[in-house]
Amino acid sequence: MSLKRFIKENIRSILFNCGILSFINIYFLVLSLLREDMGDIFYLEAILIVFYLSGFIIKYRSFKERYRSLYEIIKEDNDISMNDIDKGYLEEEIMKYIINKKEYKYLKLIEDKDEQIKDMEEYISRWVHEIKLPISAISMILDRMDDVEISAGIKNETEKINFLVNSVLYGSRATAAAEDIFISEINLQETIKQAIKNNAFMLIRNNIEIKLKKLDYNVFTDRKWTLYVLDQLINNAIKYSKENAQIQFSAEESDKYICLNIRDNGIGIAEEDIERIFNKGFTGSNGRNTTYKSTGMGLYFSKKILGKLGSCFEVESIKDEYTLFKIKFNKISDFTTITKM
């Protein structure tokens, strides 16, 4: 705090003390006039002024030293914690009281929100498991139908519903604050084969050719969440495919990470959309122009999840030629950026 501001904030006290000093001066001035001796009054006035100014400067320095650290925190726009305040003066006790109250209300609000999120996550989880029963029943009924064409058409739509239901489940968990990550060593090739199996019907239905190259690598990640991301990418490749569609999976190793490449030869992504495809709710020109409408949430959740796993997620694309997604898994020696979901 500057001296100018300190004077401004203590102006009433200064004026009051000046008033007292003036009254004393007038009193002694009258006495001196009656005695016809002015020398003592000027000497005494000088001493009083020196004492007052000295006391004021000492008070300013003490005040400045007491709140120097707090003032620096405010200037740097940082949060003030209880440890930053030395209890001992009334002002500091008031500060601690206010901070305590604010922290209590904030923590209570966070607890309430966490509880609401957990309740919603539990509700969605139960709903997903319950709705999967009739979906499975429909699939079993379709297997017994004589009309293969109708059966395949309904099965196609059922698989879409099943994918969307799983997306709701995993999307709710990705947003929630639950600790739902289990890091282990997994084999890329086995995990990708499982993702292909999960989407086998849609891949066959849409005549998508699958190519696997150099995938025999082990990476440290969460298998369940990685499968979710792969399902999203495979589903997008199917959704935006064209004739002679192909999805190619390959991997390469560098000093710091193992990079999984997922490349398709579909309709690609417009150049102006590349920087925004991971944004929440962004659908782009592809999502608006196809009969299969996009929610704009799949890639958003995928990037969010991979960020929690400490993996990088990148994309390259040329319109009407290809789209290439890269997932970079950190090696164990560099696996220091993992955060809890």
ABEGO torsion letter per residue (X at the ends): XBAAAAAAAAAAAAAAAAAAAAAAAAAAAAAAAAAGBAAAAAAAAAAAAAAAAAAAAAAAAAAAAAAAAAAAAAAAGBBBBAAABBBGBAAAAAAAAAAAAAAAAAAAAAAAAAAAAAAAAAAAAAAAAAAAAAAAAAAAAAAABABAAAAAAAAAAAAAAAAAAAAAAAAAAAABABBABBBBBBBAAAAAAAAAAAAAAAAAAAGBBBBBBGABBBBBBBAAAAAAAAAAAAAAAAAABBBGBBBBBBBBBBAABBBBBBBBABAEBBAAAAAAAABBGBAEAAAAABABBBAGAAAAAAAAAAAAAGBBBBBBBBBGABBBBBBBBBBAAABAABBBX
